[in-house]
Amino acid sequence: MDGSHRRGIVALLLVAAFALSWPLTASTAAVNLNPAQAAVLRECQQQWAVQLPGWATAGNCTAVPGADCDCATVYGVQCDADGSIVSMHVTEQPLNGPVPSVLGELTTLTYLRISKTDLIGSIPDGLSSLVRLQHLDLSYNSITGSIPQAISSLTSLTVLGLSYMDLTGPFPSWITAHVRLNYVSLVGNRISGSMPESLGSVINLNVFNLATNFLTGSIPLSLSRFSLLQILDLGDNKLNGPLPSWITRMATLEKLDLSRNNFAGSLPAGLGSLQQLTYLNVSGTSLACPLHASTCVVSQSSASPFCLQCPSFCSSCSSAAAEAASSAPGMGAAPTACQQFPLDVVTTTTGDWAECNLLGSGGFGEVYKGVSPLDGTSLWAVKRAKSITTDFRWARWRRSTTRIWCGCWGLQWAAM
């Protein structure tokens, strides 16, 4: 599975999670659709290729109860007790048409999601009238142009999803004034320029995803104010500079993706203190990993007897490492059972990385000989890597695996 496909799956999961805010409180009793808003639906239907159930006939709605008037018979909409539309949820329908400007007349909308529907054209300024809107998602469409300034009037927004389209232009600076936002995803567009320093004012953000764009510059210092942030994805951009140390203080962070950028320097050593962090991806950068580790959790590889951690470089080098280690005097055959070993134990076995225990060195680091503290006789081969600069992709990353370790019972191999 390639990175773009994986990122797409993650994005879908995120959208699904936040879609749970879709209103589900509509009454089961028949509610007559507001005639003026019913006419809006009919006009939208005339611009789209697919007939949505109830939309074409909604314009005939009168004050007389009936199938044409009951909000429950109209696909993808929910109404309040007065028959005004408060939610529109249309997905996976080949509409093959524009985002109708007339949608702006549905001023009672709080939730608008029209995604994966082959919409074309640009985002109309008419949406600026939806001042009650809290959730806007137009993702996975063929919408072009820039993100209009008109959307800045939607001050009630908490969710903004404009992902996987073909949007261009600079990062919309008006977002910085929308302090209620907790979810922003603009992944998969062609947004360029730098992130404004004023972004730090959006302090309620839980998810901030700008991956796969053309952003430049460094990560703004103001992002350190995102004290509630759970997901930060800036992968596949042109960002540069060192990683700021304040990332190590983002206690709620669960996913951090900075892959395929122009970052340089080292990963902040304090990343190991982030107890909620379960995913870290800095592949495709020049970032190096500092040499520290805590207790490691290992897993048995299906292709070799070595226990492999998630980074792909460990998998690619382990077979050669096993062969070289087992050929050393007294090393014996590679075992099959896995164990966990904290850094201080491994350090002790090598005599604190004593030069007299150095077996050799190579492209991935140095190999040391050690004596197992478990039985006092078995020999270990321990590999100590100085940095990771090519592929540092962790599908699962916990505090207990702050740095990279691969180890097996008897013949031990640690890649750090």
Summary of the structure (lengths in Angstrom):
residues: 416
radius of gyration: 27.3
end to end distance: 25.4
largest distance: 93.3
contacts: 1400
relative contact order: 0.08
helix: 25%
strand: 22%
